[in-house]
Amino acid sequence: MKLWHVLLLGSTLLLLSSQASADTVGVYEVINGKPTLIVLQPAEYRSGLPDPRVALRRLRRGSIPFYGLDFSFDLSNGSGSVDFRNAGPQTLYSLTLTISPGGPAGNGPEVYSCGDDSVLSDVIPFTNCLFLETGGPHSESIVTFYGGPGLPSQSHFLVTLQGFGSAVEVSGQGGTTPVNDSPVPEPGTLALFVGGGALMLGGRQLGKSRSD
C-alpha cells in the first residue's frame, strides 16, 4: 500500500472516530477500486448488521437532466434509486452527496458502505469513495466520489441509497477540477494524517484477524 493511502485512510478514520454517531461501528470505502473496511468499534463489529449504503452507477441513459453542478432528490422510505444526466458542458471529476437524515432511526449498530460500477464496459466513473461524515437520525452523512474519468457532459448515472430507514433528502455537488489519485496533504493537516494512519493500521489488522 502506498504511503498516501495510509495517510488518507488514516485521516478518515480519525475524523470518523470523532464524528460518527454512537451506533456506527465500521465504514466500507473504495480506494483505487478496492473495497476497504475500517472498523471503528471492534468490540461491536459482527456480521449481519443493517448496512446503510450509497452507490453510484454509470448508465447508458438517464431520466432527469441537471445543468449546473448541483442536483437534489428525496426518497420517502430512505431507500431507492434516482437516475440523472449531466446536461451541463463540463465533466464532473468529483461528486459529493449529503444525505439527511444520515442514518436509520433504529438502534443499530451499522456499517456504512459506498461504491460504484457501470453498465458500460470498462467505464467506472470514479475509482474512490470516502465518507467524510457518518450520521444518524438527527445528523447528516456526507460521502464523496473522486478519481477516474468522472462523469462527462451528457453522461448518465444512477444514485442508489439503501438502509437509511426514513425519508431522506439528498443533495449532490459536482466538482469540475480533476482530482489527483495521489493527493499531497497540506502542512496544516499533516499531524492529523499521521495520527489517523496509526489508528487505521490497527483497524485493518483487527479486520484481517477476523477474516482468518
LUMTORTI-305429 format. One record per atom (N, C-alpha, C): residue in one letter; x, y, z. Coordinates in nm, 2 decimals, m for minus. Atoms other than C-alpha are relative to their C-alpha. Layout:
<recs>
rest	px	py	pz
A	X	Y	Z
...
</recs>
This chain:
<recs>
rest	px	py	pz
M	0.08	m0.12	0.00
M	0.00	0.00	0.00
M	0.09	0.12	0.00
K	m0.07	m0.12	0.00
K	0.13	0.34	m0.09
K	m0.02	0.08	0.12
L	0.00	m0.08	m0.12
L	0.21	0.58	0.19
L	m0.12	0.09	0.00
W	0.12	m0.09	m0.01
W	m0.06	0.83	0.08
W	m0.13	m0.07	0.03
H	0.12	0.08	m0.03
H	m0.32	0.55	0.10
H	m0.01	m0.01	0.15
V	0.01	0.01	m0.15
V	m0.23	0.50	0.47
V	m0.03	0.13	0.06
L	0.03	m0.13	m0.06
L	m0.23	0.87	0.54
L	m0.15	0.04	m0.03
L	0.13	m0.05	0.03
L	m0.56	0.94	0.36
L	m0.10	m0.08	0.07
L	0.10	0.08	m0.07
L	m0.75	0.65	0.51
L	0.01	0.02	0.15
G	m0.02	m0.02	m0.15
G	m0.59	0.71	0.85
G	m0.07	0.13	0.04
S	0.07	m0.12	m0.04
S	m0.72	1.07	0.85
S	m0.15	m0.02	0.00
T	0.14	0.03	0.00
T	m1.06	0.95	0.75
T	m0.05	m0.07	0.13
L	0.03	0.07	m0.12
L	m1.06	0.71	1.04
L	0.00	0.09	0.12
L	0.00	m0.09	m0.12
L	m0.96	0.97	1.29
L	m0.12	0.10	0.00
L	0.12	m0.09	0.01
L	m1.23	1.21	1.16
L	m0.13	m0.08	0.04
L	0.12	0.07	m0.02
L	m1.49	0.94	1.17
L	m0.02	m0.04	0.15
S	0.01	0.05	m0.14
S	m1.40	0.82	1.52
S	m0.05	0.12	0.09
S	0.05	m0.11	m0.08
S	m1.48	1.17	1.65
S	m0.14	0.05	m0.05
Q	0.12	m0.06	0.05
Q	m1.78	1.25	1.42
Q	m0.11	m0.11	m0.01
A	0.10	0.11	0.03
A	m1.95	0.91	1.38
A	m0.11	m0.01	0.11
S	0.10	0.02	m0.11
S	m2.28	0.85	1.56
S	0.03	m0.12	0.08
A	m0.04	0.10	m0.09
A	m2.27	0.62	1.85
A	m0.02	m0.14	m0.04
D	0.03	0.14	0.04
D	m2.41	0.32	1.67
D	0.07	m0.03	m0.13
T	m0.08	0.03	0.12
T	m2.17	0.34	1.37
T	0.12	m0.08	0.04
V	m0.11	0.09	m0.04
V	m1.92	0.05	1.40
V	0.11	m0.02	m0.11
G	m0.10	0.02	0.11
G	m1.75	0.04	1.06
G	m0.04	0.08	m0.13
V	0.02	m0.07	0.13
V	m1.71	0.21	0.72
V	0.07	m0.08	m0.11
Y	m0.06	0.07	0.12
Y	m1.66	0.03	0.39
Y	0.01	0.10	m0.11
E	m0.03	m0.10	0.10
E	m1.50	0.26	0.14
E	0.08	m0.07	m0.12
V	m0.07	0.05	0.11
V	m1.33	0.21	m0.20
V	0.12	0.09	m0.03
I	m0.13	m0.07	0.03
I	m0.97	0.31	m0.27
I	0.06	m0.06	m0.12
N	m0.05	0.05	0.13
N	m0.84	0.27	m0.63
N	m0.07	m0.13	m0.04
G	0.09	0.11	0.04
G	m1.13	0.03	m0.70
G	0.00	m0.12	0.09
K	m0.01	0.11	m0.09
K	m1.06	m0.19	m0.40
K	m0.08	0.03	0.13
P	0.07	m0.03	m0.13
P	m1.31	m0.21	m0.10
P	0.09	m0.01	0.12
T	m0.09	m0.01	m0.12
T	m1.15	m0.12	0.23
T	m0.10	0.02	0.12
L	0.08	m0.01	m0.12
L	m1.32	m0.18	0.57
L	0.08	0.06	0.11
I	m0.06	m0.06	m0.12
I	m1.23	0.04	0.86
I	m0.10	m0.02	0.12
V	0.09	0.03	m0.11
V	m1.37	m0.09	1.19
V	0.02	0.10	0.11
L	m0.01	m0.10	m0.10
L	m1.44	0.19	1.43
L	m0.02	m0.05	0.14
Q	0.02	0.05	m0.13
Q	m1.57	m0.01	1.72
Q	0.01	m0.15	m0.01
P	m0.02	0.14	0.02
P	m1.42	m0.36	1.70
P	m0.08	m0.09	0.10
A	0.08	0.08	m0.09
A	m1.60	m0.49	2.01
A	m0.14	m0.02	m0.04
E	0.14	0.01	0.04
E	m1.93	m0.42	1.85
E	m0.02	m0.06	m0.14
Y	0.01	0.04	0.14
Y	m1.85	m0.54	1.50
Y	m0.03	m0.15	m0.01
R	0.04	0.14	0.03
R	m2.02	m0.86	1.37
R	m0.07	0.00	m0.13
S	0.07	0.01	0.13
S	m2.17	m0.99	1.05
S	m0.15	0.01	0.02
G	0.14	0.00	0.00
G	m2.53	m0.95	0.96
G	m0.06	0.14	0.05
L	0.05	m0.13	m0.04
L	m2.56	m0.58	1.05
L	m0.08	0.07	m0.11
P	0.07	m0.08	0.10
P	m2.81	m0.35	0.88
P	0.10	0.11	m0.06
D	m0.11	m0.08	0.06
D	m2.59	m0.15	0.63
D	m0.05	0.11	m0.08
P	0.03	m0.12	0.09
P	m2.67	0.20	0.51
P	0.10	0.00	m0.12
R	m0.09	0.01	0.11
R	m2.52	0.20	0.16
R	m0.03	0.11	m0.10
V	0.01	m0.10	0.11
V	m2.46	0.47	m0.11
V	0.07	m0.06	m0.12
A	m0.07	0.06	0.12
A	m2.38	0.35	m0.46
A	m0.03	0.10	m0.12
L	0.01	m0.08	0.12
L	m2.32	0.53	m0.79
L	0.02	m0.09	m0.12
R	m0.01	0.09	0.11
R	m2.36	0.36	m1.13
R	m0.01	0.08	m0.13
R	0.00	m0.07	0.13
R	m2.28	0.49	m1.48
R	m0.10	m0.08	m0.09
L	0.10	0.06	0.08
L	m2.57	0.43	m1.72
L	0.01	0.04	m0.15
R	0.00	m0.04	0.14
R	m2.64	0.44	m2.09
R	m0.10	0.11	m0.02
R	0.09	m0.11	0.02
R	m2.93	0.68	m2.04
R	m0.05	0.04	0.14
G	0.06	m0.04	m0.13
G	m3.09	0.88	m1.76
G	m0.12	0.09	m0.02
S	0.13	m0.06	0.02
S	m3.42	1.04	m1.69
S	m0.01	0.15	0.04
I	0.01	m0.14	m0.06
I	m3.35	1.37	m1.50
I	0.13	0.08	m0.04
P	m0.12	m0.08	0.03
P	m3.12	1.63	m1.66
P	0.02	0.11	0.10
F	m0.03	m0.12	m0.08
F	m2.94	1.89	m1.45
F	0.11	0.08	m0.07
Y	m0.08	m0.08	0.09
Y	m2.75	2.18	m1.60
Y	0.12	0.07	0.07
G	m0.11	m0.06	m0.08
G	m2.52	2.32	m1.32
G	0.08	m0.11	0.06
L	m0.08	0.10	m0.08
L	m2.31	2.14	m1.06
L	m0.08	m0.06	0.11
D	0.08	0.04	m0.11
D	m2.59	2.08	m0.82
D	m0.13	m0.08	m0.04
F	0.13	0.06	0.02
F	m2.89	1.84	m0.80
F	m0.04	m0.05	0.13
S	0.05	0.05	m0.13
S	m3.11	1.70	m0.53
S	m0.12	m0.09	m0.03
F	0.12	0.08	0.01
F	m3.38	1.44	m0.47
F	m0.04	m0.05	0.14
D	0.06	0.05	m0.13
D	m3.60	1.29	m0.19
D	m0.03	m0.15	m0.02
L	0.04	0.14	m0.01
L	m3.66	0.92	m0.10
L	m0.09	m0.01	0.12
S	0.10	0.00	m0.11
S	m3.98	0.87	0.10
S	0.03	m0.11	0.11
N	m0.02	0.10	m0.10
N	m3.86	0.55	0.27
N	0.15	m0.02	0.03
G	m0.15	0.01	m0.03
G	m3.48	0.61	0.29
G	0.07	m0.10	m0.09
S	m0.07	0.09	0.10
S	m3.40	0.36	0.01
S	m0.06	0.02	m0.14
G	0.05	m0.02	0.14
G	m3.43	0.37	m0.37
G	0.11	0.05	m0.09
S	m0.10	m0.05	0.10
S	m3.26	0.49	m0.68
S	m0.06	0.11	m0.09
V	0.04	m0.11	0.09
V	m3.28	0.80	m0.90
V	0.11	0.02	m0.10
D	m0.10	m0.01	0.11
D	m3.11	0.84	m1.24
D	0.00	0.14	m0.05
F	m0.02	m0.13	0.04
F	m2.97	1.16	m1.38
F	0.09	0.01	m0.13
R	m0.09	m0.03	0.11
R	m2.80	1.31	m1.69
R	0.08	0.13	0.03
N	m0.08	m0.12	m0.01
N	m2.51	1.56	m1.66
N	m0.02	0.08	m0.13
A	0.03	m0.08	0.12
A	m2.66	1.81	m1.91
A	0.08	0.12	m0.01
G	m0.09	m0.12	0.01
G	m2.40	2.08	m1.84
G	0.11	m0.03	m0.09
P	m0.11	0.01	0.10
P	m2.10	2.14	m2.06
P	0.13	m0.06	0.06
Q	m0.12	0.03	m0.06
Q	m1.84	2.03	m1.81
Q	0.00	m0.15	0.06
T	m0.01	0.13	m0.06
T	m1.71	1.69	m1.69
T	0.00	0.02	0.16
L	m0.01	0.00	m0.14
L	m1.77	1.62	m1.32
L	0.10	m0.10	0.05
Y	m0.11	0.09	m0.04
Y	m1.45	1.49	m1.18
Y	m0.01	m0.04	0.15
S	0.03	0.05	m0.13
S	m1.59	1.45	m0.83
S	m0.14	0.02	0.03
L	0.14	m0.01	m0.03
L	m1.93	1.41	m0.68
L	m0.02	m0.02	0.15
T	0.02	0.01	m0.15
T	m2.02	1.47	m0.31
T	m0.15	0.00	0.03
L	0.14	0.02	m0.03
L	m2.36	1.36	m0.17
L	m0.02	0.03	0.15
T	0.04	m0.03	m0.14
T	m2.51	1.50	0.15
T	m0.13	m0.06	0.03
I	0.12	0.08	m0.03
I	m2.78	1.27	0.30
I	m0.05	0.04	0.14
S	0.06	m0.04	m0.13
S	m3.02	1.40	0.57
S	m0.14	m0.05	0.01
P	m0.09	0.04	m0.11
P	m3.10	1.23	0.80
P	0.10	m0.11	m0.06
G	m0.11	0.08	0.05
G	m2.78	1.04	0.76
G	0.01	m0.14	0.05
G	0.00	0.14	m0.04
G	m2.87	0.71	0.91
G	m0.14	m0.05	0.05
P	0.13	0.05	m0.04
P	m3.16	0.48	1.02
P	m0.04	0.04	0.14
A	0.05	m0.04	m0.13
A	m3.38	0.56	1.31
A	0.01	m0.11	0.11
G	m0.01	0.12	m0.09
G	m3.32	0.21	1.47
G	0.12	0.01	0.10
N	m0.10	0.00	m0.11
N	m3.08	0.12	1.75
N	0.14	m0.05	m0.05
G	m0.13	0.03	0.05
G	m2.80	0.00	1.52
G	0.05	m0.13	0.07
P	m0.10	m0.08	0.07
P	m2.52	m0.07	1.51
P	0.00	m0.03	m0.15
E	0.00	0.01	0.14
E	m2.45	m0.02	1.14
E	0.15	0.01	m0.05
V	m0.13	m0.02	0.08
V	m2.16	m0.05	0.89
V	m0.04	0.08	m0.13
Y	0.03	m0.08	0.11
Y	m2.18	0.23	0.63
Y	0.09	m0.04	m0.12
S	m0.08	0.04	0.11
S	m2.06	0.15	0.28
S	m0.03	0.08	m0.13
C	0.02	m0.07	0.12
C	m2.02	0.31	m0.06
C	0.08	m0.07	m0.12
G	m0.06	0.07	0.11
G	m1.92	0.20	m0.41
G	m0.05	0.05	m0.13
D	0.06	m0.03	0.13
D	m1.97	0.25	m0.78
D	0.03	m0.11	m0.11
D	m0.03	0.09	0.11
D	m1.99	0.05	m1.10
D	m0.06	0.06	m0.13
S	0.05	m0.05	0.13
S	m2.11	0.08	m1.46
S	m0.06	m0.11	m0.08
V	0.06	0.09	0.10
V	m2.33	m0.08	m1.72
V	0.08	0.01	m0.13
L	m0.08	m0.02	0.11
L	m2.07	0.04	m1.97
L	0.13	m0.08	0.02
S	m0.12	0.07	m0.02
S	m1.77	m0.18	m2.03
S	0.12	0.09	0.03
D	m0.13	m0.06	m0.04
D	m1.45	m0.06	m1.85
D	m0.02	0.16	0.01
V	0.02	m0.15	m0.02
V	m1.61	0.29	m1.78
V	m0.05	0.02	0.14
I	0.04	m0.03	m0.14
I	m1.62	0.30	m1.40
I	0.02	0.15	0.02
P	m0.02	m0.15	m0.01
P	m1.68	0.68	m1.33
P	0.10	0.04	0.10
F	m0.09	m0.05	m0.11
F	m1.49	0.71	m1.00
F	0.07	m0.12	0.06
T	m0.07	0.11	m0.06
T	m1.22	0.49	m0.85
T	0.01	0.01	0.15
N	m0.01	m0.02	m0.14
N	m1.25	0.62	m0.50
N	m0.14	0.05	0.06
C	0.11	m0.06	m0.07
C	m1.53	0.69	m0.25
C	0.03	0.00	0.15
L	m0.03	m0.01	m0.14
L	m1.49	0.81	0.11
L	m0.12	0.07	0.07
F	0.10	m0.07	m0.09
F	m1.73	0.90	0.39
F	0.08	0.11	0.07
L	m0.06	m0.11	m0.08
L	m1.64	1.25	0.52
L	m0.07	0.01	0.13
E	0.08	0.00	m0.12
E	m1.91	1.21	0.78
E	m0.10	m0.11	0.00
T	0.11	0.10	m0.01
T	m2.14	0.93	0.90
T	m0.10	0.06	0.10
G	0.10	m0.06	m0.09
G	m2.47	1.04	1.06
G	m0.10	m0.10	0.05
G	0.10	0.09	m0.06
G	m2.78	0.91	1.22
G	m0.13	0.07	m0.02
P	0.14	m0.06	0.02
P	m3.15	1.01	1.26
P	0.00	0.15	0.02
H	0.01	m0.14	m0.03
H	m3.06	1.36	1.37
H	0.13	0.07	m0.05
S	m0.12	m0.06	0.06
S	m2.74	1.43	1.17
S	0.02	m0.06	m0.14
E	m0.01	0.03	0.14
E	m2.63	1.41	0.81
E	0.13	m0.09	m0.03
S	m0.12	0.08	0.05
S	m2.39	1.17	0.62
S	0.04	0.07	m0.12
I	m0.06	m0.06	0.12
I	m2.15	1.30	0.36
I	0.10	m0.10	m0.06
V	m0.08	0.09	0.07
V	m1.99	1.08	0.10
V	0.05	0.06	m0.13
T	m0.05	m0.06	0.12
T	m1.76	1.18	m0.18
T	0.06	m0.10	m0.09
F	m0.06	0.08	0.11
F	m1.66	1.01	m0.51
F	0.10	0.08	m0.08
Y	m0.10	m0.08	0.07
Y	m1.35	1.11	m0.69
Y	0.10	m0.10	m0.07
G	m0.10	0.08	0.08
G	m1.06	0.98	m0.92
G	m0.07	m0.06	m0.12
G	0.05	0.06	0.12
G	m1.10	0.82	m1.25
G	m0.05	0.10	m0.11
P	0.04	m0.10	0.11
P	m1.26	0.97	m1.57
P	m0.11	0.09	0.04
G	0.11	m0.09	m0.04
G	m1.56	1.12	m1.38
G	m0.12	m0.02	m0.09
L	0.12	0.00	0.08
L	m1.89	1.20	m1.55
L	0.00	0.10	m0.10
P	m0.01	m0.10	0.10
P	m1.85	1.37	m1.88
P	m0.14	0.06	m0.03
S	0.13	m0.06	0.04
S	m2.11	1.61	m2.02
S	m0.08	m0.10	m0.08
Q	0.10	0.08	0.07
Q	m2.42	1.43	m2.14
Q	0.01	m0.15	0.04
S	0.00	0.14	m0.06
S	m2.33	1.11	m1.94
S	m0.11	m0.02	0.10
H	0.11	0.04	m0.09
H	m2.59	0.93	m1.73
H	0.05	m0.08	0.12
F	m0.04	0.07	m0.12
F	m2.57	0.79	m1.38
F	m0.12	m0.02	0.09
L	0.11	0.03	m0.09
L	m2.78	0.64	m1.11
L	0.06	0.01	0.14
V	m0.04	m0.01	m0.14
V	m2.76	0.72	m0.74
V	m0.10	m0.10	0.08
T	0.08	0.09	m0.08
T	m2.88	0.44	m0.50
T	0.03	0.01	0.14
L	m0.01	0.00	m0.14
L	m2.94	0.45	m0.13
L	m0.07	m0.12	0.05
Q	0.06	0.12	m0.07
Q	m3.02	0.15	0.09
Q	0.02	0.01	0.15
G	m0.02	0.02	m0.15
G	m3.09	0.11	0.46
G	0.00	0.12	0.08
F	0.00	m0.12	m0.09
F	m3.13	0.46	0.58
F	m0.13	0.01	0.09
G	0.11	0.03	m0.10
G	m3.47	0.37	0.73
G	m0.10	0.11	0.02
S	0.10	m0.11	m0.02
S	m3.66	0.70	0.70
S	0.01	0.09	m0.12
A	0.00	m0.09	0.11
A	m3.74	0.97	0.45
A	0.13	0.08	0.00
V	m0.13	m0.07	0.00
V	m3.42	1.13	0.33
V	0.00	0.11	m0.11
E	m0.02	m0.10	0.11
E	m3.32	1.44	0.13
E	0.15	m0.01	m0.03
V	m0.13	0.02	0.05
V	m3.01	1.41	m0.08
V	0.04	0.12	m0.09
S	m0.05	m0.11	0.08
S	m2.81	1.70	m0.23
S	0.13	m0.05	m0.06
G	m0.13	0.04	0.07
G	m2.53	1.64	m0.49
G	0.07	0.13	m0.04
Q	m0.09	m0.11	0.04
Q	m2.24	1.87	m0.56
Q	0.11	m0.05	m0.08
G	m0.11	0.04	0.09
G	m2.02	1.82	m0.86
G	0.12	0.09	0.00
G	m0.12	m0.08	0.01
G	m1.66	1.93	m0.90
G	0.06	m0.01	m0.14
T	m0.05	0.00	0.14
T	m1.51	2.03	m1.23
T	0.16	0.00	m0.01
T	m0.15	0.00	0.00
T	m1.14	2.02	m1.13
T	0.05	m0.14	0.02
P	m0.05	0.14	m0.01
P	m0.96	1.69	m1.19
P	0.06	m0.02	0.13
V	m0.05	0.03	m0.13
V	m0.88	1.52	m0.86
V	0.11	m0.11	m0.02
N	m0.12	0.09	0.01
N	m0.53	1.36	m0.84
N	m0.03	m0.12	0.09
D	0.02	0.12	m0.09
D	m0.55	1.00	m0.71
D	0.10	m0.01	0.11
S	m0.10	0.00	m0.10
S	m0.24	1.08	m0.51
S	0.02	0.13	0.07
P	m0.01	m0.13	m0.06
P	m0.32	1.39	m0.31
P	0.11	0.02	0.10
V	m0.10	m0.03	m0.09
V	m0.05	1.56	m0.11
V	m0.06	0.08	0.12
P	0.06	m0.07	m0.11
P	m0.16	1.66	0.24
P	0.06	0.14	0.02
E	m0.05	m0.13	m0.03
E	m0.14	2.03	0.33
E	0.08	0.00	0.13
P	m0.08	0.00	m0.13
P	0.11	2.11	0.61
P	m0.08	0.01	0.12
G	0.08	m0.02	m0.12
G	m0.16	2.21	0.85
G	m0.08	m0.13	0.04
T	0.07	0.12	m0.03
T	m0.32	1.86	0.82
T	0.09	m0.12	0.02
L	m0.10	0.11	m0.01
L	0.00	1.65	0.84
L	m0.01	m0.08	0.13
A	0.01	0.07	m0.13
A	m0.03	1.57	1.21
A	m0.13	m0.08	0.01
L	0.12	0.08	0.01
L	m0.39	1.46	1.15
L	0.01	m0.12	m0.08
F	m0.02	0.12	0.09
F	m0.29	1.23	0.87
F	0.08	m0.10	0.07
V	m0.09	0.10	m0.06
V	m0.01	1.07	1.07
V	m0.07	m0.07	0.12
G	0.07	0.07	m0.11
G	m0.22	1.01	1.38
G	m0.11	m0.09	m0.05
G	0.10	0.09	0.05
G	m0.50	0.87	1.18
G	0.05	m0.12	m0.07
G	m0.06	0.12	0.06
G	m0.27	0.64	0.99
G	0.03	m0.11	0.09
A	m0.03	0.10	m0.10
A	m0.16	0.47	1.30
A	m0.13	m0.07	0.05
L	0.12	0.06	m0.05
L	m0.52	0.42	1.41
L	m0.06	m0.10	m0.11
M	0.05	0.08	0.11
M	m0.62	0.29	1.06
M	0.07	m0.14	m0.01
L	m0.08	0.12	0.01
L	m0.34	0.03	1.06
L	m0.05	m0.10	0.10
G	0.05	0.09	m0.11
G	m0.47	m0.11	1.39
G	m0.14	m0.05	m0.04
G	0.14	0.04	0.04
G	m0.83	m0.12	1.25
G	0.01	m0.11	m0.11
R	m0.02	0.10	0.10
R	m0.71	m0.31	0.94
R	0.05	m0.13	0.05
Q	m0.05	0.12	m0.05
Q	m0.52	m0.56	1.14
Q	m0.11	m0.08	0.07
L	0.11	0.06	m0.07
L	m0.83	m0.63	1.35
L	m0.09	m0.06	m0.10
G	0.09	0.06	0.10
G	m1.04	m0.68	1.04
G	0.06	m0.12	m0.07
K	m0.07	0.12	0.06
K	m0.78	m0.92	0.89
K	m0.01	m0.12	0.09
S	0.00	0.12	m0.10
S	m0.77	m1.13	1.21
S	m0.14	m0.06	0.00
R	0.14	0.06	m0.01
R	m1.15	m1.17	1.20
R	m0.03	m0.08	m0.13
S	0.03	0.08	0.12
S	m1.14	m1.30	0.84
S	0.09	m0.12	m0.01
D	m0.09	0.12	0.00
D	m0.86	m1.55	0.91
D	m0.07	m0.12	0.07
</recs>
